[in-house]
């Protein structure tokens, strides 16, 4: 596995691949890799001849009171995992390499950026859109692999790619879960032992809401409110619990078939997100 830290070196390697007629898959990450990230890499290997992985903790997507400084950085372990997973190139840029001067250009996907996580993390998705657009311009991959755990982010990037005519296929990859259902996340390491035992209740709440809807309950605000209360009683500080249309993440109605339940909640200082997609027509 090659490791490069500059855009110039990255482009030179990819230029050589292109000359050989090889396709490129790309997995952008912020490091502290777990099995969910490795699944993205293995999927990319199936979809392309060469796989680029980036590790960059992007400062523009963190708010002033968020965990940029303390975000877990495990560079050596990450490199070992990527080497074992068969990644071909690791792009490991510094902040100054990614942002060599004060950025005067922004990217904002209106509407989507203000919903759900965007409501409580203003500016977050603008930072995500900017860094992903920059990375896509640097790597110029054929396929971009993103996890479905951050479904709002996945939807937003798909919209940005379509709006800006970026020539890349965006492929979502299913969430990888622990044996007890907890979605794998780099932030799970912040949880205390007791909080780790509580954390799977977030996914359990999503499943309970889904089961209520499939059983015929079509008062979605009431279904969501019941699960919010259940999570609060279990010790969570609930940010949102929303039953949405999967296509645009707007509130779902009883007439909608393809649904997505999105949730974010805190255990102590740790913010957890998860979601569950299902179709009422599949029963």
Order of alpha helices (4+ residues) and beta strands (2+ residues): beta-alpha-beta-alpha-beta-alpha-beta-alpha-alpha-alpha-beta-alpha-beta-alpha-alpha-alpha-beta-beta-beta
